[in-house]
Amino acid sequence: MSENLNLIWNYEEFTAYLLLYASNADAEISEDEVAMIKKTITEDQYTAVRKAFDEANDFQRIQTILEYKGLYFPTEARAREMLDKMTDLFNVDGHFSILEENSLRVLKRLI
């Protein structure tokens, strides 16, 4: 079990974490992506989630996603809602890159 799960993130915080993971698909989290993520949580929540994200390596990030997915995305419909949010995030800059498309495919399998 990852240390992040001990934080007991609420749905919005975990969603922000997942969106950070998605937005990092092209190895760059843009200001537009950050602004979109911040619309769903407070600044303090974003700071805490971002700190946890930045301190984790990719393996730890995936483990965190896998551990929380059953809690917040127990059904296909809930997972679909999240995938739609990720698609919106990928389109926020007007360009859905190949890296982002591939990342979305991976995330579909994860959640």
N, C-alpha and C positions, 0 to 999 in steps of 0.2 A: 504494500500500500504506500502511495506517495505521501510525502509530508503535506502537500497541498490539500489533500482531502481532509486533513485535520482542521483546516480553516473553516470547513462547513460553509462553503459559499452558497448564497441564495441563487435563485434562477438567473437573475439579472447579472450577477457577478460572474457566474460560470459562462453565461452567454457572451459576456465581454471577453473572457479568457479565450473562448472558442473563436470569437471574431478576430482577436489578436493573432491567434494561430493561423487563421485563414489569411489575414491580411499580410502576414509574413511570408506567404507563399513565394513571392518574388524577391525575398530577402530585404524588403523595404516596406516599412509601415508608413504610409503617406499621411500628411496632415489631414486630408479629406477623410481618410479611413478612421483616423483617431477621432475626428469631429463626429463622425457617424456613430462610433462606439460610445462616445461620451454622452450622446443624447439619451441613452438608456440607463445610465447610472450616475451617481454623484461623483464629484471630483475626488473625494477621499476614497471612494470605492475603486475608481479607475486607478488611482495611484497605487493602492494595495495590490490590485490585480496585475497591473503592469509590472510592479516590482517582482511578484511571484513568477510572471511570465519571463521576464528578463533574466532572472536567476536560475531558471530551469534550462536543462539541455533538451534537445529534441525528443529523446527517449522519455524523459520525465514529463514533458508536455503531453506526449501521446498517452502515457500511463494515466495522467490526470484526466484526460478526455475519456478514456475507457472506463475509469472508475466512476465518474460522474454521469455518464450517459444513461445508465439505467435509472438513475434518480430523476433526471430531468427530461429524458427523451425515451420513455418506456414504450411508446407506440410509434408506428410508422408515421402517423399524422403529425405528432410532435417533432419527429426528426425532420419531416418535410418542411415544417415551419422554419426550423433552424437552417436548413439548406437554402430556403428562399432568402433568409436574412443574409447568408453568405454570398449568394448570387447578387443581391443588392449591393453588398459591400464591394464585391469585385467590380461592379459597374459604376461605383461612385466617381471614379476618375474618368469615365467615358471609354475605358479600354479594358477589355476582358482578355488578358494575356494567356498565352499557352501555358505558362507556369500556373496561373490561377485556375485554368480549366483542369489541369492535371491534379492540382491540389483539391479541387472540388470533388473529383472522382475518388480520391483517397478518403476525404472526409465523409463521403457517402457511405463508405465501408466502415468507417470508425463509429459513426453514430447511427 
